[in-house]
Amino acid sequence: MIDSTIVHAHPHAAGEKGGSRDGSAWPVEGRATTKIDTAVAGRGNPLRFVMTPGQASEYTQAEWLLAGFPAHYVIVDKGYDSQKIVEAVERSSAQAVIPPRACVKSPRTTDVTLYAARYCIECCFNRLKHYRTVEARYATRARKFASLIYLAASVLCMN
């Protein structure tokens, strides 16, 4: 399963004035949120993360999140509904469980029983956001924030 969640920056996490030249200070001017795109296993254990600016589209990171993981099914929400992602899932010999968006002219069928298992990734985000440093994003640097996410995720996998 893959999905993303928004994390709002704490006012004290403004980073360097105007951001740094290498892009490592977040938020850069005008960006007060960060999106955490995540891949989780069937039981809700986090496998892979990538951080993007809050206004970035969800499906830009989907192929990278799915690469290298054997799966029978890939369960995602409507935000990932694109032909490119469906083809990438089918190339990996998995079945895409993605409900079609309303604007699709010829919608594909979705197994609602399998799609109901998507609650596992929402539970994963809920457990991640129990850690105050992840929820409020106090870190001023992207690298530090990523390390906090990996630390929280490793604790979640042990439970």
C-alpha positions as CSV (number, residue, x, y, z in Angstrom):
1,M,0.0,0.0,0.0
2,I,1.2,3.5,-0.7
3,D,-0.2,6.8,0.5
4,S,0.9,10.2,1.7
5,T,0.2,12.5,4.6
6,I,0.7,16.2,5.2
7,V,2.8,17.4,8.1
8,H,2.6,21.1,9.0
9,A,5.7,22.9,10.1
10,H,5.9,24.3,13.6
11,P,6.6,28.1,13.5
12,H,10.0,27.5,15.0
13,A,11.0,25.2,12.2
14,A,11.3,28.0,9.7
15,G,14.9,27.1,8.9
16,E,17.4,29.6,7.6
17,K,16.1,32.9,6.3
18,G,15.2,32.4,2.7
19,G,16.2,28.7,2.7
20,S,19.7,27.4,2.0
21,R,21.3,27.1,-1.5
22,D,21.3,23.3,-1.4
23,G,17.6,23.0,-0.6
24,S,18.2,21.3,2.8
25,A,16.3,23.9,4.9
26,W,12.6,23.5,4.9
27,P,10.2,25.2,4.5
28,V,11.5,27.2,1.7
29,E,9.7,30.5,1.4
30,G,5.9,29.9,1.0
31,R,6.0,26.2,1.8
32,A,4.7,25.6,5.3
33,T,3.9,21.9,4.8
34,T,5.8,18.7,3.9
35,K,4.2,15.6,2.4
36,I,5.4,12.2,3.6
37,D,4.9,9.6,0.9
38,T,5.0,6.1,2.3
39,A,4.9,2.4,1.3
40,V,3.7,-0.1,3.9
41,A,3.5,-3.8,4.0
42,G,0.2,-5.7,4.4
43,R,0.2,-5.4,8.2
44,G,0.9,-1.7,8.2
45,N,4.6,-1.8,8.9
46,P,6.4,1.1,7.0
47,L,8.8,0.0,4.3
48,R,9.9,3.2,2.5
49,F,9.5,7.0,2.8
50,V,10.1,10.0,0.7
51,M,9.5,13.6,1.6
52,T,8.1,16.1,-0.9
53,P,6.8,19.7,-0.6
54,G,3.2,19.8,0.5
55,Q,1.8,21.0,-2.8
56,A,3.5,18.2,-4.8
57,S,1.2,15.6,-6.5
58,E,0.9,12.2,-4.9
59,Y,1.5,10.0,-7.9
60,T,5.0,11.5,-8.8
61,Q,6.6,9.2,-6.2
62,A,4.5,6.1,-6.6
63,E,6.8,4.2,-8.9
64,W,9.9,4.8,-6.7
65,L,8.0,3.7,-3.6
66,L,6.8,0.5,-5.2
67,A,10.1,-0.5,-6.9
68,G,11.8,-3.6,-5.6
69,F,8.9,-4.9,-3.4
70,P,7.3,-8.2,-4.4
71,A,3.5,-7.9,-4.0
72,H,0.3,-9.6,-5.1
73,Y,-1.8,-6.5,-4.8
74,V,-1.0,-2.8,-4.7
75,I,-3.7,-0.9,-2.8
76,V,-3.8,2.8,-3.2
77,D,-6.4,5.6,-3.2
78,K,-7.8,7.7,-6.0
79,G,-5.0,10.2,-5.9
80,Y,-2.8,7.6,-7.6
81,D,-5.1,6.7,-10.4
82,S,-3.1,7.0,-13.6
83,Q,-2.5,4.7,-16.4
84,K,1.3,4.9,-15.9
85,I,1.0,3.7,-12.3
86,V,-1.4,0.9,-13.3
87,E,1.0,-0.3,-16.0
88,A,4.0,-0.2,-13.6
89,V,2.1,-2.3,-11.1
90,E,1.1,-4.8,-13.7
91,R,4.7,-5.0,-15.0
92,S,5.7,-6.2,-11.5
93,S,3.0,-9.0,-11.8
94,A,0.8,-7.5,-9.1
95,Q,-2.8,-6.4,-9.3
96,A,-3.7,-2.7,-9.0
97,V,-6.5,-2.0,-6.5
98,I,-7.2,1.6,-7.3
99,P,-10.7,3.1,-7.4
100,P,-11.1,5.2,-10.5
101,R,-11.5,8.9,-10.3
102,A,-14.9,10.4,-11.3
103,C,-13.5,12.0,-14.5
104,V,-12.5,8.6,-16.0
105,K,-14.6,7.7,-19.1
106,S,-14.1,3.9,-18.9
107,P,-13.6,3.1,-15.2
108,R,-12.0,-0.2,-14.3
109,T,-13.5,-2.4,-11.6
110,T,-12.1,-2.3,-8.0
111,D,-12.3,-5.1,-5.5
112,V,-13.8,-3.3,-2.6
113,T,-13.0,-6.0,-0.1
114,L,-9.3,-5.6,-0.8
115,Y,-9.6,-1.9,-0.9
116,A,-11.0,-1.9,2.6
117,A,-7.6,-3.2,3.8
118,R,-6.2,0.2,3.1
119,Y,-7.0,1.2,6.6
120,C,-3.6,-0.3,7.6
121,I,-1.7,2.6,6.0
122,E,-3.9,5.1,7.7
123,C,-3.2,3.4,11.0
124,C,0.5,3.6,10.2
125,F,0.2,7.4,9.7
126,N,-1.8,7.7,12.9
127,R,0.9,5.8,14.9
128,L,3.7,7.9,13.3
129,K,2.0,11.1,14.2
130,H,1.8,10.1,17.8
131,Y,5.5,11.2,17.9
132,R,5.4,14.9,18.5
133,T,8.5,15.6,16.5
134,V,6.9,14.0,13.4
135,E,3.5,15.6,13.9
136,A,4.7,19.1,14.4
137,R,7.9,18.9,12.3
138,Y,10.2,20.9,14.6
139,A,13.3,20.0,12.5
140,T,14.7,22.8,10.4
141,R,16.5,20.5,8.0
142,A,15.0,17.9,5.7
143,R,17.8,15.5,6.6
144,K,17.0,15.7,10.3
145,F,13.3,15.4,9.8
146,A,13.9,12.3,7.6
147,S,16.0,10.7,10.4
148,L,13.2,11.4,12.9
149,I,10.7,9.6,10.6
150,Y,13.0,6.6,10.2
151,L,13.6,6.5,14.0
152,A,9.8,6.6,14.7
153,A,9.2,4.0,12.0
154,S,11.8,1.6,13.4
155,V,10.1,1.8,16.8
156,L,6.7,1.1,15.1
157,C,8.1,-2.0,13.4
158,M,9.3,-3.4,16.7
159,N,5.8,-3.2,18.3
